[in-house]
């Protein structure tokens, strides 16, 4: 890329592209003018010409400075501001110290204007993209910084469309009565296309997969923005880490992009054990647990397989599975399937499979479309009286939706800076199924088929506070809208993954929001201590028993690396209408995440 602003002026006193201060020392027989005063320096600036004095009144500058060096910097900054505001001939005609005062006499001169800036050889499409119009450059002040911005917009467009060696300049420049007329010219040089992508470093990731994921295909026009955006896209892959910024090497009219990558231990095998007070047995503990298996970047192709099992209470089990297949049939699309199963003690069981198709964009994150089927059935152990009391119902729901994910966190596992945003919307139809244990009259007032909408939000912001600390602010929420909402339709809230200080799945909610404030003090790249506060709100829109509350949780924890993996320990307390803030109801979660 070439950015060139040629010499435009041919008058007796040509301006300089950077401020130049001429120093003249006033003769004083008793003092050496070279030595600046040691105490604070007063700055006094005057213009030589009367019109220049009126101009200086519009500019503010510091009049008291710490020393002579700071005073000189202030003078240079003032001259630079005047030159950027079209007073191109501004310079310091004299500058000298007298006692503790620096006296400066400025030659301001007349402002320069555009007489005309004509289009030379730039195409109409590029002119529209750059925002250039000849009428914008007639009788307006000639400000170098604005012209440089115009140059940069033209060059940026050229870089995005295969011309990284383009140059922009002014031709046929004339100056008359401080008015500049010129012709805007562009030399595109030659078109450049991508050649191949090369990976440097110890990684099993295949260049073919990475090329399609980053959308850097051979023969495609070179795009500098695309190369810059690829660095952010790499941080979203948990199994590799860039050791340095990518390099682009140009050979003739081909561009080869080199990525410097190292494999990370991203395959996961871990378990977490939780000790909670047993609500059914006094002074006894209930042991809960969780096990996770995640295999990432299978054979260097980016494929991922995950499985999660959780025991959240006596008789309640969760089973989740996921498989992601990038570059479906050689395209930039990612296919995926998810499966979730929830068995709530002896009350009901819900199975929810999902198919999705995702597409990564360079600047705007990942878009996915999906369809899912939800089948919830009441278990035979539940009596008809309990069914009506709990407001349960057998139902089948088919939904279609859109998911959007944007992520620029600086690290996948241990972020300290950046943001994450995820939005989801789904719409579908819920069909109620008749239960033989219930009387027919139970369904008389119900529509057996109804529409259902759901929305969800997840936002995280990591603010780096210092070299070894970061502040996490997070907001998560979901809402369900339907004519009839039953207990087994609702979201589940509570536990280490949502609202800490409570049992897993402690709350039933038709809509909820949880905000988090968490301080992390890093003792190493992969170790930190944390303090947190979770504030929640939820509501339960059951027809017979409406409920809402503002539960909160507080606590602390540690996470550090060991030879066996990442050890985590979190201690939390929570308060709600159903649980007082007491050490008796405190929660302790700990476990080891083993990566290989």
N, C-alpha and C positions, 0 to 999 in steps of 0.2 A: 504494500500500500504506500502510495506517495502522496504527501500533503504539502503543497507548495504555494506560498503567497509571495509573488515576486515584488521587486522594488517598483512602487507605483508613482512616486513623486519625482518631478524633475525641476523643482524650484530651488532657490538659492539656499534655503535652510531645510533640507530633507529631514523628515522625522525618522526616529529609530524604532525598530520593532520592540525594543525593551528600553526602559527608562535609563537615561544617561544623565548624571549629575556632574556639572562642572563646579569645581571647588576653587574659590579665590579667597585668600586669607588677607584680612585687613591688617595693615602694618601697625604694630603696637610696640613701642620701644621697650616697655618693661616686662612683657609677657611673650612666651613662645606660643604662637598660634597653633602649632602642631599638637599641643597637649590639650586634651578635652578636660573639662571640669570633672572632679571626682564625685560631686554631689549631683542632685537631680538637675536635669537640663530643661529649660523652657524653650519651646519652639515658636518662632515668629515668622510667619510666611506672608509676603506681600507680592502683589503682581506689579510688573513694570508699567503696563498700559492700564488706563482707567477701565476699559471694558473687561480686562482680565480680572480686575478687582471685583466686579459684579459677578463674574463666573465663580470665583473662589467662595463667595458667600453661600453658594449652594452645596458646598462640600464640608463635611465635618472631619476633623482630624484631632489627634491627641496633642495638647499643648504642653503637657508636663510629662516627661519621660524619665526613665531610671538613669540613663547614661547617654553619652554621645552616640554610641552604636545604635541604640534604639531610636534616637532622633533621626539619624540618617536613614534607617529603614522606613520610618514614617514618611519622610520626604519622598523616597523612591515610590512608596505605595501610593501617595497622593498624585505624583506625576503619572504613574501607570493608570490610575483611575481616569484622569483627564484624557489621556491618549485613547483609552478604550471608549470614551464618550465623544469621540470625533475631534478632539483638540490634539491633532497628531503632532503639532510642532511644539508642544509644551516641553520646556527644559528649564533647568536651574541656571540662571545667568550668573548669580553670585551666591556664595555660601561661606559664612565665617562665624566664628565664635566671638562673643563679647561678654566677658565675665561668665555667668551661668546661662547665657541665652545663645541659641543657634539662630542666626538671621539668614533667611532665605529669600531671594528675589526671583520670582518665576516669570518666564516669558510664556504666556498662555497661548496667544495667537488666535486666529479665527477658526471656527469649526469647519470641517470638511463635509461636503454633502455628495450624495449620489446624483449625478446629472442623468445617468442612464446606465443600466446593466443589461446588455442584450444577450439573448441566447445564441450561442454559436452553433454547436452541433449536437446538443443533448436532445434525445427523443422525448416525445410527449409523455409516455408512460413514466419515465424516470423523473420528469419535471413534476408530475403529480405526486409521486412518492416523496420527493424532496421538499415539496411545498413552495417551489420557486415560481414567481410570477414577475414579469418585467415591471408591472405597475407598482410593485412593492419597493422598487429601487429608483424612484424618481422624486427628487426634492426632499429626501429623508437624510438624517445624519449618517455619515460614513463611519460605522463602528466596526473595527477589525474583528472583534469577537463574534459579531453576528455573521460576518462573511465566512469566518472559519467554521461556524456551525453549519452554514449552508454547504460548504465544501465537504464537511464530515458526513452530512446526510446523504449527499450524492455518492461519496465513497462507500458508505455503509451499504447502500442499495447495490452498488456494483459488487461488493464483497459477497453479498447474499445471493448473487446471481451469476457466479462463475468468473468474476473479473477481480481477483485480489491485487493485481498490479496496476489498477487504474490510477490515473492522476488527473487533477483538476487545477486549472490555472486561469489567469486573466490575460487576455490578448487585446491588442489595439488600445492600450491605455492612454488616455489623454486627461490632463488636468488644466482647468482654466477657471480662474477666480475661485479657487478652493472647491471646485466641483469636479468630481471624478466621473469619467465615462469609460466603459470597458466592455469587452465581450467575454462571456463565460464559455470556456472550452473544456472538453473532456476527451481524454485518450484512454480507451478501455484496454489497450495493450492486446492481450490474447486471452481466449477463453480457457479455463482450467476445469478439469473434471477429476473425480476421485479415481485413484488407481486401486490400491488395496489397503486393507487395515492390518497393521502389524502389532502384535502383543509382545512386549518386552518384560520379562520377569518370570518367577516361578509360579505358574498357574496352569491349571488343567482346562481353563475356560477356552472354548474353541473360537477362533476368529470369525468363523461363519456365523455362530450365534450372536456374537457381540456386534458384528457388522449389521445384522438385521435388527437387533434391539436398538442400536443407536441410529439406524436408518442411514448409514454411510455406504451406499451401494456403488460399485464400480460403474463408471460411465455417467454418474449423476453429477450435475453442476456443483462446483465447490461452493460451500456456504460457511462463512466464518462464524455466524451465529450458531449454526448447527454444531460446530466443533466446540464452541464455548458451552452450549447447553449440554453437551455430552458429559461434561464433568459432573453436573448435578444429577444426571440420570445414573451415573455409575455409583453414586452414594446410596441409591435406593436398592442396590444389589447387596444382600447381606454376606455373600460368600467371597467377595473380592474387595480389595482396597487399593486405590491409586496411590503410588508412592511419590508421584510428581505430576505436574500438569502435562497434558498431551502435547506432542510436537508434530508439526506439519512440515514435511519436506517436499519441495517442488522440484520435479525433474521434467524439463521441457514443459509440456502442457498438462502434466499429471500431478496430482497431490496424493501423497501417501501419509496417513495419519498413524503415528506411533503412540501406543498407550503403555504406560509403565505400571503394571499390575502385580499384585501379590495375592495369593489365596489366603482367606481367613478361615479359622475354624468355625464353621457355621452349622455343621450337622449337630443336632441337639438330641441329647438323651438325658432326661432329668426327672426328678420327682420332688414334690413338696409335701411335707407333713404338717398338719394343723392340729392344734389342741384347743378345743372349745368346751365350755361348760355344757354338760348334757342336760337338756331341758326336762328329760324324763326321769333322771336319777340324780338326786341331790348329792352334792359334793363329789360328783364323778365327772370325768373328762370324756368328751367325745372326740375320737380321732378321725380326722378327715384326711384326704390325700388327693394328689394329682400326679399324673405321669404324662410326659410328652416325648414324642419321637418326631423329629423333623429331619428329613434328608433333602439337602439343597444342592443344586447344580449337579444333577446326576450325569455322570460321564461328560462333564463340561458343557452340557447343552442348555443349562438354565432351568431344566425341569425340577419341580419340587413336589415332595410328598410329605404330608404331615398327619399325625394321629394324636389325639388327646383324650385321656380318660380322667374323670374327676368323680370323687365320692364326696358330696357336699354335706350329707347328713345321713342318718340311719335309714337305709333303704332307698336313698335318692342317688341316682347315677347320671352322669353326662358323658356322652361319647361323641366326639367331633372328628371328622376326617376331611382332608383337602388334597387336591392334586392340580397342579398348574403345568400347562404345556405351552411354552412360548413358540413363536414362529410357526404357527399352524400352517401346514402345507407350504412352507417357505415364505409365508406372508408375515407382515409385522404384527399380526393379531395374536393374542394370547387366549387360549381356551382353558377353562377351568371348571372343576366340579367340586361341590362341597356337600357334606352330609353331617347332620346333627341329630342326636337322639337325646331326649330328656325323659327319664322315668322319675316321677315324683312319688316317692314311697309306694304306697299301695293305692294311690288315688287315680292317676292318669299317666299316659305315656304319649309323647309327641315325637313324630319323625318328620324331618324337614330336609329333603334333598334339593340341590340347586345346581343349575347350569349357567355359565356366564361366558361372555366373550369380551375381552378387553383390548384397548388400543392405547399405546403410549404416544404422546406428542412431545415435541422437543421443548416447548416453552410452557405448556398449559397442563402438564400432568397426565393422568391416566383416566380414560373414560371406559366404562364397562356397561354392557346391557346384560340382563339376566332374567331368568324365569325360575320360580321355585314352587314346590308343592308342599303344603303343610297338612299333615294328617294327625289329628289329636283324638285319642280314644280313651274312654273311661274304663278303668280296670274293673273286673267283675267283683272284687271284694267290697266295692263301695255300695252302701245301701241306698235305696231310692230316697229315703229321708235326707241322707247326707248329701246326695246329689243336688237336691233342691236348695238345701241350706248353703252349700258352697257355690251354687250357681255354676255348675259344670255342664258341658255338653259335648257330644261327639260332633266333629266338624272337619270338613275338607276345604282347603283354601288354595287357589291357584293365583299367583301374582306375577306381574311383569314389572321390571323396574330399571332404573338408571343409577349408576354409582360413579362418583367423581372423586379422585384422589390427587392431591397436590402436595409434594414433599420436597423441601430443600434443607432438611436437617443435615448437619455437617458429619454425622456419624450414625450408622444404622442402630448400633447397640448402646453407645454412650454419647448421645448428643450433648453439646454445650451451647449451640447456637442454631437458629433456624426455626422454621414453622412447618406444621403439618395440618392439612385441612382435608376432611373427608365428608362428603354429602351423599345421601341416598334417598331416593324416592321410589315407592312401589305402589301399585294399584292392582286390584284383583277382585275376585268374587269368592265369597265364603258360602259354603253349602252346609246346612245343618243336617245331621243324620239322626234319625229317630232311634232312641234307646228303648229296648223292650222292657227295661226295668222301670221306666217312667210311664205315668199315665198319659193318655193321649191329650188330655186337657192341658198338659204342660206346654205343648207346642201350638195350641190354638191361637195364642196372642203373638206368636213369633212368625216372622217371615223366614221361610226355610232357605231362602237364597237372598243374599244382600251384598252390596259393594263394601269393599274395605280398602282403606288408604293407610300408608305408614310413611313416616319421614324420620331420618336420623341425622345427627351432626356430631362431628368430632373435630375439635380444634386444639392444637398444642403449640405453645410458643416457648422456646428456650432462649433466655437472655443471659449472655455471659456477663457475670458481675466482676470477675477478676481473672487472674491467671488460673486459679484452681477452684472456682465456684461458678454455679449457674442457678438460675431461678426458672422453674417450670410453672407456667400457668396453663390450665387445661379446662376445657368445657366439653362435656359429653351429654347427649340427650337423645331421646327417642319418643315418638308419639304415635298412637294407634287410633284410627278413626273408623267407627263402624256403628250401624244401628243397634247391634247387640254385641256386647263384649262379655265374655265369660272368663272365669278364673284361669282356665288353661289356655286362654289366648294371650295372657298378659306377659309383659317383660318381667324379668327377674333382676333384682337389684340387691347389692350387698356383697361383701367379700373383698379379697385382695385385688381383684381386677376391676372393681367398680367403686364401691363406697366402703372404705376401710373402717374397721371398728365394729363390724357386724358380721354375723354368720353369712356364709355364701347363700345367695338367693333368699335372703331374709324377708325382703319386701316383694309384694306383687304390685305392679304399676301398669296402668294403661298409658301413662306418659310420665316422664321424669327428666331431670337435669341434674348433673353433678359438676360443680366447679372445684378445681384443685389449685392450691398454692403449695409448691414444694421447693425447698431449698436443698441443693446438693453441694457438698464440699468434697472435691476430688482429692484423694491421697495418692492416686496413680491414674494412669490412663484408663484402667478398667476397674477402679475401686473408688467408692465414695460412701460418705455418711449422709443421711437425709433426715429432714424434719418436714412434716406435711400437715395440711389442714384440708379436709374434704367437706364441702357444704352441698347438701343435696335438697332436692324438692321432688316429691312424687304425688301422684293422685291415682286413685283407683275408682274407675267409673262403673262399678257394678250397679245394676238396677236397684237392688234391695239394700245395698250398704255402700254408700259413697264414703271415701276416706282420702285425706291428704295430710301431709306432714313435711317438716323441714329437718330431717336428721342431719347430723354432722359427725365427723370423725377426726381425731387428732392422733399423732403418734410420731415415731422415729424408727430408724432402721439403718442397717449397714449392708453394703454389697462389696465383696472383695474377691480377688482372684486367688485360687489355691492350686496346688498340683492336680487336684481331682476335678477342678472346674471353678465356676463362680458360685460362691456361697452367699446366700441372702438371708437376712433376719429382719423381720418387721414386727414391731409391737404397737398396738393401736387400741384406742378407747373410742366408744361411740355413744351417742345419745339420741333418742327418739321418744315418741309417745309410748312405745312398747318396751323401751330399754333405758334405764337411767344411766347417767355417767358415773360408772363405778368400776373400781379395779376388779370387782367380782366378775364383771362381764368383759374383761380385757381379752384381746385376741393376740396370739403369737403364731406367726407363720415363719417357717424357715425351710431351706432346702438348698440343694446343689444343682446347678445347671452344668452338665458335662458336655463339652463341645469337642468334636473331632473332625 
